[in-house]
Amino acid sequence: MNISQLETLIMISKTMSFRKAGELLNLTQPAVSAQIKSLEEEFKTQLVDRNQPVTLTDRGQVFLAHAERIVDIVDELRQRLADLEETPQGHIVLGTTTSIAIQILPRILSYFQDQFPHIKTSIQSMSSSQIYQQVENGIVDVGIGYLIGQNPGFNTSVLYYDTFELVVSPRHPLASQRTAGVEALGRTPLILLSPDTVGRRFAEEVFARHGIQPQVIMELTSSEEVKRMVELDLGAAIISKQSVASEVRAGTLRIVPILELEVTHPVGVITKAGKYVNSAMRQFLSDLKGMPEAQFIGSE
């Protein structure tokens, strides 16, 4: 048995196909078949049901759980050995929301990669709730998003605080008002983020607390999409204050303060508790947590 065979079985479990597994592992289909056959002969059991779509047998599922643990141990060993090098190096996968990726990551990453060119970073955009799932599953190394409640399986650290505001175009009837009552939320057609976002859940809490029946005319998956629709004066939105900072400065959007929305929400770093932290991640987290709040929320 070798690690390549285990990685092949894991990939088959994900793709449900010998051909697709081979493509992702840069192996021919006969090579994939030979590796699985070799495993089955060594352990004297059938691991894969070769009918379409390909699935693992009951014994294959048991084998898979142990194979994943072995591969994780080997990956950790590789990371620990790499840490013996003096220069921090490695690969970091970041998971964050679209608005955070656009607002703060360019400043952070440009500084970080100038200082540590041997550390490579990849960025995946998702909702804050998905960030927790991806960090827990090991798909994302470091999450940057809204910190949601108490999560004992994670280590978190606050970077800055954000608020959600009512935002309109300069042509909207509310644009000329210095402030508005919470009841305005019930009279105004709203463009909201999708239900799996922190901003939408907060808005729903405000609606429920004050007995408001919102007029939701559009649901979108990212803050950038919401902002563009509001700039076209298709409706108002409840959205992150930091995400609209540049548009407010440019005059294409206006914030209408509503007292009941003035609740701060922490934005911070999310990592999996107990996970081995390689030199690249240690350096990145150290620099990130050491940056002053103004680095994240200051005007550009």
C-alpha positions as CSV (number, residue, x, y, z in Angstrom):
1,M,0.0,0.0,0.0
2,N,1.2,3.5,-0.8
3,I,0.0,7.1,-0.3
4,S,-0.8,7.4,-4.1
5,Q,-3.3,4.5,-3.8
6,L,-5.0,6.1,-0.9
7,E,-5.2,9.5,-2.6
8,T,-6.7,7.7,-5.7
9,L,-9.4,6.0,-3.6
10,I,-10.3,9.4,-1.9
11,M,-10.6,11.1,-5.3
12,I,-12.8,8.3,-6.6
13,S,-15.1,8.8,-3.6
14,K,-15.4,12.5,-4.5
15,T,-15.8,12.2,-8.2
16,M,-17.6,8.9,-8.4
17,S,-15.7,8.2,-11.6
18,F,-12.4,6.4,-12.4
19,R,-11.9,8.7,-15.4
20,K,-12.5,12.0,-13.6
21,A,-10.3,10.8,-10.7
22,G,-7.5,10.1,-13.2
23,E,-7.8,13.5,-14.8
24,L,-7.5,15.3,-11.5
25,L,-4.6,13.1,-10.4
26,N,-2.8,13.2,-13.8
27,L,-3.2,9.4,-14.1
28,T,-4.5,7.2,-16.9
29,Q,-7.7,5.4,-16.3
30,P,-5.9,2.0,-16.4
31,A,-3.5,3.3,-13.8
32,V,-6.4,4.3,-11.5
33,S,-8.0,0.8,-11.9
34,A,-4.7,-0.9,-11.2
35,Q,-4.2,1.1,-8.0
36,I,-7.6,0.2,-6.7
37,K,-7.3,-3.4,-7.7
38,S,-3.9,-3.6,-5.9
39,L,-5.5,-2.2,-2.7
40,E,-8.4,-4.7,-2.9
41,E,-6.0,-7.6,-3.4
42,E,-3.8,-6.5,-0.5
43,F,-6.8,-6.2,1.9
44,K,-8.7,-9.1,0.3
45,T,-12.0,-7.2,0.0
46,Q,-13.9,-5.2,-2.6
47,L,-13.6,-1.5,-1.9
48,V,-15.3,0.0,-5.0
49,D,-18.6,-0.8,-6.7
50,R,-17.7,-0.3,-10.4
51,N,-21.3,0.2,-11.6
52,Q,-22.1,3.7,-12.9
53,P,-21.9,6.0,-11.0
54,V,-18.9,4.5,-9.2
55,T,-19.5,4.3,-5.4
56,L,-17.6,2.8,-2.5
57,T,-18.8,-0.4,-0.9
58,D,-19.6,-0.5,2.9
59,R,-16.1,-1.8,3.4
60,G,-14.8,0.9,1.1
61,Q,-16.4,3.5,3.3
62,V,-14.7,2.2,6.4
63,F,-11.4,2.1,4.4
64,L,-11.9,5.7,3.2
65,A,-12.2,7.1,6.7
66,H,-8.8,5.6,7.7
67,A,-7.3,6.6,4.3
68,E,-8.2,10.2,4.9
69,R,-6.6,10.2,8.3
70,I,-3.4,8.7,6.9
71,V,-3.2,11.2,4.1
72,D,-3.8,14.1,6.6
73,I,-1.0,12.8,8.8
74,V,1.4,12.6,5.9
75,D,0.4,16.2,4.8
76,E,1.1,17.4,8.3
77,L,4.4,15.6,8.3
78,R,5.3,17.4,5.1
79,Q,4.3,20.8,6.6
80,R,6.4,20.2,9.7
81,L,9.4,19.2,7.7
82,A,9.0,22.3,5.5
83,D,9.0,24.4,8.7
84,L,12.6,23.4,9.4
85,E,13.5,25.9,6.7
86,E,14.3,29.4,8.1
87,T,12.3,31.3,5.5
88,P,8.5,31.2,6.0
89,Q,7.0,29.5,3.0
90,G,4.0,27.5,2.0
91,H,0.5,27.9,0.6
92,I,-2.4,29.6,2.4
93,V,-6.1,29.2,1.2
94,L,-8.2,32.2,2.4
95,G,-11.9,32.2,2.6
96,T,-13.8,35.5,2.8
97,T,-16.8,37.4,1.7
98,T,-16.9,39.3,-1.6
99,S,-17.0,42.7,0.1
100,I,-14.1,41.9,2.4
101,A,-12.1,40.5,-0.4
102,I,-12.5,43.8,-2.4
103,Q,-12.3,46.2,0.6
104,I,-9.3,45.0,2.7
105,L,-7.5,42.1,1.1
106,P,-5.7,44.0,-1.6
107,R,-4.0,46.2,1.0
108,I,-3.2,43.2,3.3
109,L,-1.9,40.9,0.6
110,S,0.2,43.4,-1.3
111,Y,2.1,44.2,1.9
112,F,2.3,40.6,2.9
113,Q,3.6,39.2,-0.4
114,D,6.2,42.0,-0.7
115,Q,7.6,40.9,2.7
116,F,7.2,37.1,2.2
117,P,7.4,36.3,-1.5
118,H,7.8,32.5,-0.8
119,I,4.3,32.4,0.7
120,K,1.5,31.9,-1.8
121,T,-2.1,32.7,-1.2
122,S,-5.4,31.6,-2.8
123,I,-8.7,33.4,-2.1
124,Q,-12.1,31.8,-2.2
125,S,-15.2,34.0,-1.9
126,M,-18.2,32.8,0.1
127,S,-20.7,33.8,2.8
128,S,-19.6,34.1,6.5
129,S,-21.5,30.9,7.4
130,Q,-19.8,29.0,4.6
131,I,-16.4,30.2,5.8
132,Y,-17.0,28.4,9.1
133,Q,-17.9,25.2,7.3
134,Q,-14.9,25.4,4.9
135,V,-12.5,26.1,7.8
136,E,-13.9,23.2,9.8
137,N,-13.6,20.8,6.8
138,G,-10.0,21.9,6.2
139,I,-10.8,23.3,2.7
140,V,-9.9,26.8,3.8
141,D,-6.9,27.5,6.1
142,V,-7.8,31.0,7.3
143,G,-11.3,32.6,7.2
144,I,-11.9,36.3,7.4
145,G,-15.5,37.2,8.0
146,Y,-18.2,38.2,10.5
147,L,-17.7,36.4,13.8
148,I,-20.9,34.4,14.5
149,G,-21.7,33.5,18.2
150,Q,-19.5,31.2,20.3
151,N,-17.9,28.4,18.3
152,P,-15.7,26.2,20.5
153,G,-14.2,24.4,17.5
154,F,-12.6,27.6,16.2
155,N,-10.1,30.1,17.2
156,T,-11.2,33.7,16.4
157,S,-9.7,37.1,16.7
158,V,-11.4,40.5,16.0
159,L,-9.9,42.7,13.3
160,Y,-12.5,45.5,13.3
161,Y,-16.2,46.3,13.7
162,D,-18.7,46.9,11.0
163,T,-22.4,48.0,10.9
164,F,-25.2,47.4,8.5
165,E,-26.8,50.5,7.1
166,L,-29.8,51.5,4.9
167,V,-28.3,52.6,1.6
168,V,-30.0,54.4,-1.3
169,S,-29.1,56.1,-4.5
170,P,-28.9,60.0,-4.6
171,R,-32.2,60.0,-6.5
172,H,-34.2,58.0,-3.9
173,P,-36.8,59.8,-1.9
174,L,-35.0,59.0,1.4
175,A,-31.7,60.4,0.1
176,S,-32.4,63.9,1.3
177,Q,-33.2,62.9,4.8
178,R,-30.6,63.1,7.5
179,T,-32.1,60.2,9.4
180,A,-35.2,57.9,9.2
181,G,-37.4,55.9,11.6
182,V,-37.3,52.1,11.5
183,E,-40.8,52.1,10.1
184,A,-39.3,53.4,6.8
185,L,-38.0,49.9,6.2
186,G,-41.6,48.7,5.8
187,R,-42.4,51.3,3.2
188,T,-39.3,51.0,1.1
189,P,-38.8,48.4,-1.6
190,L,-35.7,46.5,-0.5
191,I,-32.8,44.7,-2.3
192,L,-31.4,42.3,0.2
193,L,-28.5,39.8,0.4
194,S,-29.4,36.1,0.3
195,P,-30.7,34.4,3.5
196,D,-27.4,32.7,4.4
197,T,-25.5,36.0,5.0
198,V,-25.0,37.7,8.3
199,G,-26.4,41.0,6.9
200,R,-29.7,39.4,5.9
201,R,-30.1,37.5,9.2
202,F,-29.5,40.8,11.0
203,A,-32.1,42.6,8.8
204,E,-34.6,39.8,9.5
205,E,-34.1,40.2,13.2
206,V,-34.8,43.9,13.0
207,F,-37.9,43.3,10.9
208,A,-39.2,40.7,13.4
209,R,-38.4,42.9,16.5
210,H,-40.3,45.9,15.2
211,G,-43.2,44.0,13.4
212,I,-42.1,45.1,9.9
213,Q,-43.3,43.3,6.8
214,P,-40.5,44.1,4.3
215,Q,-41.1,44.7,0.6
216,V,-38.3,42.5,-0.7
217,I,-38.1,43.0,-4.5
218,M,-34.7,41.4,-5.1
219,E,-32.3,38.9,-3.4
220,L,-28.7,38.8,-4.5
221,T,-25.7,36.8,-3.4
222,S,-23.0,39.5,-3.1
223,S,-22.7,43.0,-1.8
224,E,-21.2,44.1,-5.1
225,E,-24.4,43.0,-7.0
226,V,-26.6,44.8,-4.4
227,K,-24.7,48.0,-4.7
228,R,-25.0,48.1,-8.5
229,M,-28.8,47.6,-8.2
230,V,-29.1,50.4,-5.6
231,E,-27.0,52.7,-7.8
232,L,-29.5,52.2,-10.5
233,D,-32.2,53.3,-8.1
234,L,-34.1,50.0,-8.3
235,G,-34.5,49.9,-4.5
236,A,-32.8,50.5,-1.1
237,A,-30.6,48.0,0.7
238,I,-29.4,47.1,4.1
239,I,-25.7,46.4,3.6
240,S,-22.3,46.6,5.3
241,K,-21.1,50.2,5.9
242,Q,-17.5,49.3,5.0
243,S,-18.6,47.7,1.7
244,V,-20.1,51.0,0.5
245,A,-17.3,53.3,1.7
246,S,-15.9,54.1,-1.7
247,E,-19.4,54.6,-3.3
248,V,-20.4,57.0,-0.5
249,R,-17.2,59.0,-1.0
250,A,-17.9,59.1,-4.7
251,G,-21.5,60.2,-4.2
252,T,-23.1,57.3,-6.0
253,L,-24.7,55.9,-2.8
254,R,-26.0,57.6,0.3
255,I,-26.4,56.2,3.8
256,V,-29.7,56.9,5.6
257,P,-29.0,56.5,9.3
258,I,-31.6,54.4,11.2
259,L,-31.0,54.1,15.0
260,E,-32.2,50.5,15.2
261,L,-29.6,49.4,12.7
262,E,-26.7,50.9,14.6
263,V,-25.4,47.6,16.0
264,T,-21.7,46.7,15.7
265,H,-20.7,43.4,14.2
266,P,-17.2,42.0,14.7
267,V,-15.2,41.0,11.6
268,G,-12.2,38.8,12.3
269,V,-9.9,35.9,11.6
270,I,-11.3,32.3,11.8
271,T,-9.1,29.2,12.1
272,K,-9.8,25.7,13.2
273,A,-9.0,24.9,16.8
274,G,-6.3,22.3,17.3
275,K,-5.1,22.4,13.6
276,Y,-1.4,22.4,13.0
277,V,-0.3,25.9,11.9
278,N,2.6,25.9,9.5
279,S,5.2,28.7,9.2
280,A,3.3,30.5,6.4
281,M,0.1,30.6,8.4
282,R,1.9,31.6,11.6
283,Q,3.5,34.5,9.8
284,F,0.3,35.6,8.0
285,L,-1.8,35.5,11.2
286,S,0.9,37.3,13.2
287,D,1.0,40.1,10.6
288,L,-2.8,40.2,10.2
289,K,-3.6,40.4,13.9
290,G,-0.9,43.0,14.4
291,M,-2.3,45.5,11.9
292,P,-4.2,48.5,13.5
293,E,-8.0,48.7,12.9
294,A,-7.4,51.8,10.7
295,Q,-5.6,49.6,8.2
296,F,-8.9,47.9,7.5
297,I,-11.5,50.7,7.8
298,G,-9.4,53.8,6.9
299,S,-10.3,55.8,3.8
300,E,-8.4,55.0,0.7
